[in-house]
């Protein structure tokens, strides 16, 4: 499992880290902004969740974005991340194809020469 996704932090610890009320995190979960893992009745937050909380708080407190705006921004970021990963995969394939073609040309040059 990716270390960033490993659930480590209880709600009380997260609230203390960000100086927020537990109801704030529960609201973010109800809104679909967060998906902490559950162990029994306890919510456990990962490093990735903490980064998302930090982003949400920055948007709401620093920039005055409302929850609907936060939802739109988080969805757009997610789509952008997916597109970025797809582009990286395509570039890897292209690089492999170009390398393969280059190696084939060199092989042919030595066979002909």
VMD Tcl script that builds the backbone (N, CA, C; Angstrom):
set m [mol new atoms 339]
animate dup $m
set s [atomselect $m all]
$s set {name element resname resid chain x y z} {
  {N N UNK 1 A 0.840 -1.192 0.000}
  {CA C UNK 1 A 0.000 0.000 0.000}
  {C C UNK 1 A 0.880 1.248 0.000}
  {N N UNK 2 A 0.494 2.229 -0.783}
  {CA C UNK 2 A 1.179 3.522 -0.837}
  {C C UNK 2 A 1.166 4.134 0.567}
  {N N UNK 3 A 2.343 4.525 1.068}
  {CA C UNK 3 A 2.439 5.083 2.422}
  {C C UNK 3 A 1.551 6.305 2.614}
  {N N UNK 4 A 1.354 7.078 1.557}
  {CA C UNK 4 A 0.522 8.285 1.669}
  {C C UNK 4 A -0.941 7.929 1.917}
  {N N UNK 5 A -1.342 6.703 1.574}
  {CA C UNK 5 A -2.736 6.295 1.721}
  {C C UNK 5 A -2.979 5.485 2.994}
  {N N UNK 6 A -1.909 5.175 3.708}
  {CA C UNK 6 A -2.039 4.358 4.913}
  {C C UNK 6 A -2.714 5.158 6.021}
  {N N UNK 7 A -3.801 4.632 6.589}
  {CA C UNK 7 A -4.512 5.361 7.653}
  {C C UNK 7 A -3.709 5.353 8.953}
  {N N UNK 8 A -3.431 6.549 9.450}
  {CA C UNK 8 A -2.580 6.663 10.630}
  {C C UNK 8 A -3.157 7.528 11.741}
  {N N UNK 9 A -3.905 8.550 11.379}
  {CA C UNK 9 A -4.256 9.597 12.332}
  {C C UNK 9 A -5.727 9.539 12.736}
  {N N UNK 10 A -5.961 9.567 14.044}
  {CA C UNK 10 A -7.337 9.607 14.551}
  {C C UNK 10 A -7.879 11.025 14.411}
  {N N UNK 11 A -9.194 11.137 14.439}
  {CA C UNK 11 A -9.854 12.428 14.217}
  {C C UNK 11 A -9.376 13.475 15.228}
  {N N UNK 12 A -9.169 13.085 16.475}
  {CA C UNK 12 A -8.741 14.062 17.494}
  {C C UNK 12 A -7.366 14.636 17.160}
  {N N UNK 13 A -6.471 13.790 16.653}
  {CA C UNK 13 A -5.126 14.238 16.294}
  {C C UNK 13 A -5.200 15.190 15.100}
  {N N UNK 14 A -6.007 14.834 14.106}
  {CA C UNK 14 A -6.149 15.676 12.916}
  {C C UNK 14 A -6.737 17.036 13.299}
  {N N UNK 15 A -7.737 17.025 14.151}
  {CA C UNK 15 A -8.356 18.278 14.591}
  {C C UNK 15 A -7.355 19.163 15.313}
  {N N UNK 16 A -6.519 18.549 16.124}
  {CA C UNK 16 A -5.499 19.323 16.833}
  {C C UNK 16 A -4.460 19.872 15.855}
  {N N UNK 17 A -4.074 19.060 14.878}
  {CA C UNK 17 A -3.086 19.497 13.891}
  {C C UNK 17 A -3.550 20.736 13.137}
  {N N UNK 18 A -4.846 20.757 12.786}
  {CA C UNK 18 A -5.374 21.847 11.965}
  {C C UNK 18 A -6.169 22.877 12.767}
  {N N UNK 19 A -6.274 22.656 14.079}
  {CA C UNK 19 A -7.030 23.554 14.939}
  {C C UNK 19 A -8.473 23.725 14.434}
  {N N UNK 20 A -9.121 22.586 14.187}
  {CA C UNK 20 A -10.516 22.592 13.734}
  {C C UNK 20 A -11.338 21.649 14.607}
  {N N UNK 21 A -12.649 21.788 14.539}
  {CA C UNK 21 A -13.581 20.979 15.318}
  {C C UNK 21 A -13.830 19.659 14.593}
  {N N UNK 22 A -14.030 18.563 15.335}
  {CA C UNK 22 A -14.336 17.280 14.692}
  {C C UNK 22 A -15.541 17.346 13.748}
  {N N UNK 23 A -16.515 18.202 14.068}
  {CA C UNK 23 A -17.684 18.325 13.194}
  {C C UNK 23 A -17.291 18.845 11.808}
  {N N UNK 24 A -16.242 19.628 11.756}
  {CA C UNK 24 A -15.766 20.123 10.459}
  {C C UNK 24 A -15.335 18.957 9.581}
  {N N UNK 25 A -14.579 18.024 10.158}
  {CA C UNK 25 A -14.142 16.856 9.392}
  {C C UNK 25 A -15.320 15.961 9.024}
  {N N UNK 26 A -16.263 15.832 9.946}
  {CA C UNK 26 A -17.453 15.018 9.646}
  {C C UNK 26 A -18.265 15.648 8.514}
  {N N UNK 27 A -18.341 16.969 8.512}
  {CA C UNK 27 A -19.034 17.677 7.435}
  {C C UNK 27 A -18.323 17.448 6.100}
  {N N UNK 28 A -16.995 17.563 6.100}
  {CA C UNK 28 A -16.233 17.325 4.872}
  {C C UNK 28 A -16.465 15.906 4.358}
  {N N UNK 29 A -16.597 14.972 5.286}
  {CA C UNK 29 A -16.864 13.585 4.889}
  {C C UNK 29 A -18.274 13.465 4.291}
  {N N UNK 30 A -19.256 14.080 4.948}
  {CA C UNK 30 A -20.638 14.047 4.414}
  {C C UNK 30 A -20.721 14.698 3.043}
  {N N UNK 31 A -19.949 15.763 2.847}
  {CA C UNK 31 A -19.935 16.469 1.564}
  {C C UNK 31 A -19.205 15.671 0.480}
  {N N UNK 32 A -18.499 14.614 0.892}
  {CA C UNK 32 A -17.770 13.789 -0.064}
  {C C UNK 32 A -16.366 14.291 -0.358}
  {N N UNK 33 A -15.885 15.262 0.422}
  {CA C UNK 33 A -14.551 15.804 0.212}
  {C C UNK 33 A -13.469 14.862 0.749}
  {N N UNK 34 A -13.821 14.093 1.779}
  {CA C UNK 34 A -12.888 13.174 2.427}
  {C C UNK 34 A -13.512 11.786 2.528}
  {N N UNK 35 A -12.641 10.791 2.529}
  {CA C UNK 35 A -13.099 9.411 2.685}
  {C C UNK 35 A -12.132 8.680 3.618}
  {N N UNK 36 A -12.166 9.056 4.916}
  {CA C UNK 36 A -11.240 8.389 5.843}
  {C C UNK 36 A -11.612 6.914 5.974}
  {N N UNK 37 A -10.605 6.123 6.275}
  {CA C UNK 37 A -10.875 4.703 6.483}
  {C C UNK 37 A -11.446 4.513 7.877}
  {N N UNK 38 A -12.244 3.479 8.011}
  {CA C UNK 38 A -12.857 3.186 9.301}
  {C C UNK 38 A -12.238 1.926 9.893}
  {N N UNK 39 A -11.949 2.002 11.162}
  {CA C UNK 39 A -11.529 0.840 11.928}
  {C C UNK 39 A -12.491 0.782 13.096}
  {N N UNK 40 A -13.462 -0.101 12.980}
  {CA C UNK 40 A -14.563 -0.096 13.939}
  {C C UNK 40 A -15.353 1.176 13.721}
  {N N UNK 41 A -15.540 1.933 14.771}
  {CA C UNK 41 A -16.254 3.205 14.647}
  {C C UNK 41 A -15.304 4.390 14.451}
  {N N UNK 42 A -14.025 4.134 14.584}
  {CA C UNK 42 A -13.032 5.211 14.501}
  {C C UNK 42 A -12.699 5.548 13.051}
  {N N UNK 43 A -12.570 6.839 12.805}
  {CA C UNK 43 A -12.091 7.321 11.507}
  {C C UNK 43 A -10.579 7.450 11.593}
  {N N UNK 44 A -9.902 6.947 10.564}
  {CA C UNK 44 A -8.451 7.098 10.509}
  {C C UNK 44 A -8.090 7.808 9.213}
  {N N UNK 45 A -7.271 8.828 9.348}
  {CA C UNK 45 A -6.901 9.674 8.217}
  {C C UNK 45 A -5.466 9.381 7.781}
  {N N UNK 46 A -5.253 9.389 6.487}
  {CA C UNK 46 A -3.922 9.138 5.909}
  {C C UNK 46 A -3.220 10.467 5.638}
  {N N UNK 47 A -1.968 10.360 5.243}
  {CA C UNK 47 A -1.207 11.553 4.850}
  {C C UNK 47 A -1.897 12.224 3.660}
  {N N UNK 48 A -2.412 11.410 2.743}
  {CA C UNK 48 A -3.129 11.951 1.587}
  {C C UNK 48 A -4.376 12.727 2.039}
  {N N UNK 49 A -5.087 12.187 3.044}
  {CA C UNK 49 A -6.246 12.898 3.597}
  {C C UNK 49 A -5.825 14.236 4.200}
  {N N UNK 50 A -4.686 14.236 4.903}
  {CA C UNK 50 A -4.202 15.480 5.513}
  {C C UNK 50 A -3.906 16.530 4.448}
  {N N UNK 51 A -3.313 16.107 3.344}
  {CA C UNK 51 A -3.029 17.046 2.256}
  {C C UNK 51 A -4.337 17.607 1.691}
  {N N UNK 52 A -5.339 16.756 1.581}
  {CA C UNK 52 A -6.641 17.197 1.068}
  {C C UNK 52 A -7.297 18.172 2.050}
  {N N UNK 53 A -7.220 17.874 3.342}
  {CA C UNK 53 A -7.773 18.777 4.364}
  {C C UNK 53 A -7.082 20.130 4.276}
  {N N UNK 54 A -5.763 20.097 4.152}
  {CA C UNK 54 A -4.990 21.349 4.043}
  {C C UNK 54 A -5.479 22.162 2.836}
  {N N UNK 55 A -5.717 21.495 1.720}
  {CA C UNK 55 A -6.214 22.184 0.518}
  {C C UNK 55 A -7.597 22.775 0.757}
  {N N UNK 56 A -8.474 21.997 1.374}
  {CA C UNK 56 A -9.840 22.462 1.643}
  {C C UNK 56 A -9.812 23.683 2.548}
  {N N UNK 57 A -9.020 23.613 3.603}
  {CA C UNK 57 A -8.937 24.741 4.536}
  {C C UNK 57 A -8.351 25.975 3.866}
  {N N UNK 58 A -7.360 25.779 3.011}
  {CA C UNK 58 A -6.771 26.914 2.291}
  {C C UNK 58 A -7.832 27.559 1.395}
  {N N UNK 59 A -8.578 26.733 0.685}
  {CA C UNK 59 A -9.606 27.265 -0.210}
  {C C UNK 59 A -10.685 28.018 0.559}
  {N N UNK 60 A -11.143 27.434 1.670}
  {CA C UNK 60 A -12.250 28.043 2.403}
  {C C UNK 60 A -11.812 29.231 3.257}
  {N N UNK 61 A -10.714 29.062 3.990}
  {CA C UNK 61 A -10.293 30.128 4.914}
  {C C UNK 61 A -9.481 31.221 4.230}
  {N N UNK 62 A -8.533 30.842 3.405}
  {CA C UNK 62 A -7.650 31.833 2.792}
  {C C UNK 62 A -8.279 32.517 1.580}
  {N N UNK 63 A -9.045 31.742 0.802}
  {CA C UNK 63 A -9.592 32.286 -0.439}
  {C C UNK 63 A -11.097 32.517 -0.405}
  {N N UNK 64 A -11.765 32.126 0.689}
  {CA C UNK 64 A -13.188 32.378 0.835}
  {C C UNK 64 A -14.076 31.584 -0.112}
  {N N UNK 65 A -13.588 30.443 -0.576}
  {CA C UNK 65 A -14.371 29.607 -1.492}
  {C C UNK 65 A -15.434 28.858 -0.687}
  {N N UNK 66 A -16.672 28.828 -1.205}
  {CA C UNK 66 A -17.722 28.084 -0.511}
  {C C UNK 66 A -17.610 26.594 -0.820}
  {N N UNK 67 A -18.442 25.769 -0.140}
  {CA C UNK 67 A -18.322 24.313 -0.291}
  {C C UNK 67 A -18.594 23.861 -1.716}
  {N N UNK 68 A -19.515 24.507 -2.398}
  {CA C UNK 68 A -19.782 24.134 -3.800}
  {C C UNK 68 A -18.553 24.404 -4.660}
  {N N UNK 69 A -17.887 25.519 -4.403}
  {CA C UNK 69 A -16.663 25.850 -5.128}
  {C C UNK 69 A -15.543 24.866 -4.818}
  {N N UNK 70 A -15.447 24.487 -3.545}
  {CA C UNK 70 A -14.439 23.506 -3.143}
  {C C UNK 70 A -14.681 22.193 -3.888}
  {N N UNK 71 A -15.928 21.785 -3.963}
  {CA C UNK 71 A -16.279 20.546 -4.664}
  {C C UNK 71 A -15.821 20.602 -6.121}
  {N N UNK 72 A -16.117 21.696 -6.785}
  {CA C UNK 72 A -15.734 21.855 -8.193}
  {C C UNK 72 A -14.215 21.824 -8.340}
  {N N UNK 73 A -13.520 22.548 -7.488}
  {CA C UNK 73 A -12.063 22.621 -7.568}
  {C C UNK 73 A -11.429 21.258 -7.300}
  {N N UNK 74 A -11.928 20.542 -6.291}
  {CA C UNK 74 A -11.366 19.227 -5.978}
  {C C UNK 74 A -11.606 18.246 -7.122}
  {N N UNK 75 A -12.781 18.304 -7.729}
  {CA C UNK 75 A -13.068 17.423 -8.870}
  {C C UNK 75 A -12.154 17.756 -10.050}
  {N N UNK 76 A -11.955 19.044 -10.303}
  {CA C UNK 76 A -11.077 19.447 -11.405}
  {C C UNK 76 A -9.633 18.995 -11.147}
  {N N UNK 77 A -9.175 19.144 -9.911}
  {CA C UNK 77 A -7.824 18.693 -9.567}
  {C C UNK 77 A -7.687 17.189 -9.802}
  {N N UNK 78 A -8.716 16.439 -9.396}
  {CA C UNK 78 A -8.686 14.986 -9.573}
  {C C UNK 78 A -8.601 14.630 -11.056}
  {N N UNK 79 A -9.404 15.285 -11.866}
  {CA C UNK 79 A -9.373 15.036 -13.312}
  {C C UNK 79 A -8.009 15.395 -13.896}
  {N N UNK 80 A -7.457 16.501 -13.430}
  {CA C UNK 80 A -6.140 16.931 -13.904}
  {C C UNK 80 A -5.068 15.905 -13.539}
  {N N UNK 81 A -5.132 15.363 -12.329}
  {CA C UNK 81 A -4.179 14.331 -11.910}
  {C C UNK 81 A -4.294 13.093 -12.798}
  {N N UNK 82 A -5.519 12.681 -13.116}
  {CA C UNK 82 A -5.740 11.523 -13.984}
  {C C UNK 82 A -5.156 11.796 -15.360}
  {N N UNK 83 A -5.435 12.979 -15.906}
  {CA C UNK 83 A -4.913 13.328 -17.221}
  {C C UNK 83 A -3.386 13.352 -17.210}
  {N N UNK 84 A -2.805 13.865 -16.137}
  {CA C UNK 84 A -1.356 13.925 -16.022}
  {C C UNK 84 A -0.757 12.513 -16.036}
  {N N UNK 85 A -1.362 11.593 -15.283}
  {CA C UNK 85 A -0.882 10.211 -15.256}
  {C C UNK 85 A -1.003 9.575 -16.633}
  {N N UNK 86 A -2.118 9.817 -17.321}
  {CA C UNK 86 A -2.305 9.272 -18.662}
  {C C UNK 86 A -1.253 9.820 -19.622}
  {N N UNK 87 A -0.949 11.108 -19.514}
  {CA C UNK 87 A 0.081 11.702 -20.367}
  {C C UNK 87 A 1.444 11.078 -20.095}
  {N N UNK 88 A 1.766 10.854 -18.822}
  {CA C UNK 88 A 3.036 10.221 -18.481}
  {C C UNK 88 A 3.130 8.822 -19.084}
  {N N UNK 89 A 2.029 8.078 -19.003}
  {CA C UNK 89 A 2.006 6.730 -19.577}
  {C C UNK 89 A 2.196 6.786 -21.095}
  {N N UNK 90 A 1.530 7.730 -21.742}
  {CA C UNK 90 A 1.679 7.866 -23.195}
  {C C UNK 90 A 3.117 8.228 -23.556}
  {N N UNK 91 A 3.726 9.125 -22.776}
  {CA C UNK 91 A 5.109 9.518 -23.050}
  {C C UNK 91 A 6.054 8.330 -22.877}
  {N N UNK 92 A 5.803 7.502 -21.881}
  {CA C UNK 92 A 6.628 6.314 -21.680}
  {C C UNK 92 A 6.531 5.391 -22.898}
  {N N UNK 93 A 5.315 5.195 -23.390}
  {CA C UNK 93 A 5.120 4.349 -24.570}
  {C C UNK 93 A 5.830 4.947 -25.779}
  {N N UNK 94 A 5.688 6.257 -25.965}
  {CA C UNK 94 A 6.357 6.909 -27.086}
  {C C UNK 94 A 7.871 6.767 -26.996}
  {N N UNK 95 A 8.399 6.982 -25.798}
  {CA C UNK 95 A 9.840 6.866 -25.612}
  {C C UNK 95 A 10.315 5.453 -25.918}
  {N N UNK 96 A 9.555 4.455 -25.481}
  {CA C UNK 96 A 9.910 3.064 -25.771}
  {C C UNK 96 A 9.883 2.809 -27.274}
  {N N UNK 97 A 8.841 3.306 -27.938}
  {CA C UNK 97 A 8.720 3.116 -29.388}
  {C C UNK 97 A 9.866 3.799 -30.131}
  {N N UNK 98 A 10.194 5.017 -29.727}
  {CA C UNK 98 A 11.282 5.757 -30.378}
  {C C UNK 98 A 12.608 5.037 -30.133}
  {N N UNK 99 A 12.830 4.590 -28.915}
  {CA C UNK 99 A 14.070 3.873 -28.591}
  {C C UNK 99 A 14.145 2.585 -29.413}
  {N N UNK 100 A 13.043 1.873 -29.491}
  {CA C UNK 100 A 13.001 0.626 -30.263}
  {C C UNK 100 A 13.308 0.892 -31.743}
  {N N UNK 101 A 12.700 1.940 -32.280}
  {CA C UNK 101 A 12.931 2.297 -33.684}
  {C C UNK 101 A 14.397 2.683 -33.909}
  {N N UNK 102 A 14.962 3.455 -32.993}
  {CA C UNK 102 A 16.354 3.882 -33.089}
  {C C UNK 102 A 17.294 2.669 -33.055}
  {N N UNK 103 A 17.034 1.755 -32.111}
  {CA C UNK 103 A 17.857 0.553 -32.005}
  {C C UNK 103 A 17.748 -0.293 -33.275}
  {N N UNK 104 A 16.559 -0.366 -33.845}
  {CA C UNK 104 A 16.343 -1.118 -35.084}
  {C C UNK 104 A 17.128 -0.492 -36.234}
  {N N UNK 105 A 17.131 0.811 -36.325}
  {CA C UNK 105 A 17.893 1.501 -37.377}
  {C C UNK 105 A 19.394 1.233 -37.237}
  {N N UNK 106 A 19.886 1.298 -36.008}
  {CA C UNK 106 A 21.310 1.048 -35.773}
  {C C UNK 106 A 21.652 -0.397 -36.134}
  {N N UNK 107 A 20.788 -1.318 -35.736}
  {CA C UNK 107 A 21.022 -2.732 -36.059}
  {C C UNK 107 A 21.104 -2.929 -37.562}
  {N N UNK 108 A 20.166 -2.290 -38.300}
  {CA C UNK 108 A 20.163 -2.411 -39.762}
  {C C UNK 108 A 21.422 -1.802 -40.384}
  {N N UNK 109 A 21.882 -0.692 -39.814}
  {CA C UNK 109 A 23.090 -0.033 -40.340}
  {C C UNK 109 A 24.290 -0.984 -40.227}
  {N N UNK 110 A 24.405 -1.662 -39.098}
  {CA C UNK 110 A 25.532 -2.578 -38.900}
  {C C UNK 110 A 25.386 -3.825 -39.762}
  {N N UNK 111 A 24.159 -4.263 -39.990}
  {CA C UNK 111 A 23.954 -5.441 -40.840}
  {C C UNK 111 A 24.271 -5.119 -42.303}
  {N N UNK 112 A 23.944 -3.887 -42.727}
  {CA C UNK 112 A 24.175 -3.489 -44.126}
  {C C UNK 112 A 25.629 -3.141 -44.366}
  {N N UNK 113 A 26.274 -2.589 -43.346}
  {CA C UNK 113 A 27.637 -2.070 -43.506}
  {C C UNK 113 A 28.646 -3.121 -43.410}
}
mol reanalyze $m
mol bondsrecalc $m
mol representation Tube
mol addrep $m
